[in-house]
């Protein structure tokens, strides 16, 4: 079943629902409609830590450990 067909089917169910059931369904559907995650701007403290680490990297690139090596440990 394609997404378009599924959406149309679900919309049909919603169109046929009595109002009292729509009120119950709304919180659930609104929760599903939210993005899975939110990217927030870095805090001033986080920015300072990032700037410090970038400076350390430029001063000594060998201090950098690639992420793949970190997670492999």
C-alpha positions in Angstrom: 0.0 0.0 0.0 1.5 3.4 -1.0 1.6 6.3 1.4 -0.9 8.3 -0.7 -3.4 5.4 -0.6 -2.9 5.0 3.2 -3.3 8.7 3.8 -6.5 8.7 1.8 -7.9 5.7 3.7 -7.0 7.2 7.1 -8.6 10.5 6.0 -11.7 8.6 5.1 -11.9 7.1 8.5 -11.5 10.5 10.1 -14.2 12.0 7.9 -16.7 9.3 9.1 -15.9 9.5 12.8 -18.3 11.0 15.2 -17.2 14.3 16.9 -16.7 12.8 20.4 -14.2 10.3 18.9 -12.3 13.1 17.0 -11.7 14.9 20.3 -10.1 11.7 21.7 -8.0 11.2 18.5 -6.7 14.7 18.2 -3.9 14.5 20.9 -2.6 11.3 19.5 -2.5 12.6 15.9 -1.0 15.9 17.0 1.8 14.0 18.8 2.5 11.9 15.7 2.7 15.0 13.5 5.5 16.5 15.6 9.1 16.0 14.3 11.0 13.2 15.8 13.7 15.6 17.1 14.5 19.2 17.4 17.8 20.8 16.7 18.4 23.7 19.1 21.1 26.4 18.9 24.1 25.7 21.0 24.3 27.4 24.3 27.0 30.0 25.0 28.9 27.4 27.2 28.6 24.8 24.4 29.9 27.3 21.8 32.9 28.0 24.1 33.7 24.3 24.4 33.4 23.9 20.6 35.7 26.8 20.0 38.2 25.5 22.5 38.3 22.1 20.8 38.6 23.5 17.3 41.6 25.6 18.5 43.1 22.5 20.1 42.6 20.6 16.9 44.3 23.3 14.8 47.2 23.4 17.2 47.6 19.6 17.3 45.6 17.7 14.7 46.9 14.4 16.0 44.8 15.0 19.1 41.7 14.5 17.0 40.1 11.0 17.3 37.7 10.1 14.5 34.2 9.2 15.7 34.4 5.7 14.2 37.4 4.9 16.4 35.7 6.3 19.5 32.5 4.1 19.0 34.6 1.0 18.1 36.2 0.9 21.6 
